[in-house]
Amino acid sequence: MKNRVKELRLAAGMTQQQLAELVHVSSRTIISLEKGQYNPSLLLAYRLALIFSTTVEELYCLQENKEEEDRRYEEWE
């Protein structure tokens, strides 16, 4: 799943380990999230959004995904 975790973490000057400790997961989980290889639980997504003062939708680019899905749906009609 496309996300902005790495971008926001770097902007905040945090290491993967520091972020992992803040959200109570392993650094391996953060690495996987940043690579788009792990879909977070709702609780983890919410915690990350709070830390970065954003919304889950913004953090995981959900609005962009919705717009892309809408375009594909229109093409099928």
C-alpha positions as CSV (number, residue, x, y, z in Angstrom):
1,M,0.0,0.0,0.0
2,K,1.4,3.4,-1.0
3,N,2.2,5.6,2.0
4,R,4.1,8.6,3.2
5,V,5.6,7.0,6.3
6,K,9.3,7.3,5.3
7,E,8.8,10.8,3.9
8,L,7.2,12.1,7.1
9,R,9.6,10.2,9.4
10,L,12.6,11.7,7.6
11,A,11.1,15.2,7.8
12,A,10.6,14.7,11.5
13,G,14.3,13.7,11.9
14,M,13.4,10.3,13.3
15,T,15.1,6.9,12.8
16,Q,13.1,3.8,12.1
17,Q,13.8,2.6,15.6
18,Q,12.6,5.8,17.2
19,L,9.3,5.6,15.3
20,A,8.9,1.9,16.0
21,E,9.3,2.6,19.8
22,L,6.7,5.4,19.6
23,V,4.1,3.2,18.0
24,H,5.0,0.0,19.9
25,V,6.1,-2.1,16.9
26,S,9.5,-3.5,15.8
27,S,11.8,-1.6,13.5
28,R,11.3,-4.4,11.0
29,T,7.6,-3.5,10.9
30,I,8.5,0.1,10.1
31,I,10.9,-1.0,7.4
32,S,8.2,-3.2,5.8
33,L,5.6,-0.4,6.0
34,E,8.0,2.1,4.3
35,K,8.6,-0.4,1.5
36,G,4.8,-1.0,1.1
37,Q,5.2,-4.6,2.0
38,Y,3.0,-4.5,5.1
39,N,-0.5,-3.3,5.6
40,P,-1.0,-1.9,9.0
41,S,-3.8,-2.5,11.5
42,L,-6.2,0.3,11.9
43,L,-4.7,1.0,15.3
44,L,-1.1,1.3,13.9
45,A,-2.3,3.5,11.1
46,Y,-4.1,5.8,13.5
47,R,-1.0,6.0,15.8
48,L,1.2,6.9,12.9
49,A,-1.2,9.6,11.7
50,L,-1.3,11.1,15.2
51,I,2.5,11.2,15.5
52,F,2.8,13.0,12.2
53,S,-0.2,15.3,12.8
54,T,-2.0,14.1,9.7
55,T,-5.0,11.9,8.8
56,V,-4.9,8.2,8.0
57,E,-6.2,9.1,4.5
58,E,-3.3,11.5,3.9
59,L,-0.7,9.2,5.4
60,Y,-1.7,6.3,3.2
61,C,-2.6,8.3,0.1
62,L,-6.2,6.9,0.3
63,Q,-7.8,9.9,-1.5
64,E,-5.4,9.4,-4.5
65,N,-6.3,5.7,-4.5
66,K,-10.0,6.5,-4.4
67,E,-9.7,8.9,-7.4
68,E,-7.8,6.3,-9.4
69,E,-10.5,3.6,-8.6
70,D,-13.2,6.1,-9.6
71,R,-11.4,6.6,-13.0
72,R,-11.1,2.9,-13.6
73,Y,-14.8,2.4,-12.7
74,E,-15.8,5.1,-15.2
75,E,-13.8,3.4,-17.9
76,W,-15.7,0.1,-17.3
77,E,-19.0,1.8,-17.8
